[in-house]
Each structure stands twice: as C-alpha cells, then as structure tokens.
C-alpha cells in the first residue's frame, strides 16, 4: 500500500540554492495542498535516489510501529532540507554524520565514526536530535574514468595537484562553497581545477558527464553501483577530506517518542554498507520502486 506522499517543492528549492542560501522565501513554508494530517510524522529526503530509498525505509519502519506517516521526497540539498526540519514542515530525515556535522560546525576535525558522531551531537542545535547511527556508510568520492587515471597516473586525490589546472571537475552546485568540496580540495591537497561544472549530487548528470568526457573528475558516492559497472576509479583520500559518513536519522527533538526512537534505532542496527549498496543498485540500475525495495529490506530484517 502506497503511503501519502507530499508534493515536492523543487522550484522553490532551486531558487534557494541559486541564491546561495541568502534571503528569500522559505522553500517549505507554503502548504503543499495535500491536506497533510498534523498528527502525522513527515519523513523527508534530499534530492538523490539513495536518500529517497532511506526515507522509504524510515517511513515503513515508523508505519510498522503504528505511526501515521507522510513522505516528502526530493526536497533538495542540505541547505534546503535543514530549513524544512527547523521550520517544522519535516520531522525526520536520513542524514550522513560527517557532512551534517560540518554543516553545523565547519571546524570539526574527527574522521572515525564514533568521534564524528560525538562532534555531531555537540554541534546540533537543541531543537534537533540524532538517533543511533548505522554501520552503513556512503561517502563522497572524487571519481575519474580509468582512462583519465591511467593518463595522469592517478590513484589518490593528492596526485591531482600538479595536473588539476588542466582538468575539469563536476559536482553539485554547493561544492563551490562547502568545506568538503572545492575549498577542501584546495586547502588539504593544493588541488585547484581549471574549471568546475555544476551538475548533481552524485547522480546521473555527473555520471554521464564523466562518461562523455565533459568532465575529467566528478563527485559520486561510494555506494554508487556505476563505479564498478562503468570502470570508474574513486581516488583515495589520505587526508580525510571526506570523514566518516554513517547513515543516521535526524529528528526534530520535540518529535521524538519512544516508538519513533525504537523503530529508527532498529533500522540503524540492521543497515550495513553492503546491504545499502545492493539496495541502491536495485533502485538505480534495476529501476525498482524505492518503496518496494525498502519494504523488502524491512521484511528481511523483521522490522515490518
């Protein structure tokens, strides 16, 4: 049975991102027109397939716990969906410990999962809470084709330093300013690309641009099934530009209940990296419905 899905708000979100998260209207402030029940738990997601899959897993687990659930997929980048959870139009989001921590504390330095999680807990405003994190991780990576790796003898991000000026990087627009994007590449590795093309967050636009040669390096996620399938090379990250990125539920503090906490912590306990990567492949390669894949995971884990 398909759960209630609130209408996406992509046009307004795009405007927010293009405006550099400055002034302007809140992309989630308007009523969606879906007549959502105020007693429902609203689970949202970022604008890429894995996030939508995780949203469906959380939503299914909460429904199995007896809660009424609505979903709001594809809200946008972190700068947009954090606005949504802070203005109470979203209650729960799947997140990634390392990048979420840096969003609230750009000076954080830990790299291992437990230390990153502790820094995240300390950095969150009191109106937001993270529950248990999963063993599953999905980290950002700088990825090149095998041909580019061979031509420039690339195995690590640091190998890019002497040649990056002749190369083009592709990634999400927010990589221009995020500490885990262009600024971090320059600061930690002395890597300055000759050009940057705005594409998507680890998604099909970046993949196609790599395949077509429009970009020489791109930002993909480590669970992306196309890395192995398309003969791509994720470059090593010896300086830990990309710290631990464990999947973690981000929840409005006043939305936390015993049932909600137990259901989502049980999901985290059951979710490992290999299982996540397999589910992402089902969604992205096999084109299966994310809710169907989520429901099968919950069934296999005894969570629905």
Order of alpha helices (4+ residues) and beta strands (2+ residues): beta-alpha-beta-alpha-beta-alpha-beta-alpha-alpha-beta-beta-alpha-beta-alpha-beta-alpha-beta-alpha-beta-beta-alpha-alpha-alpha
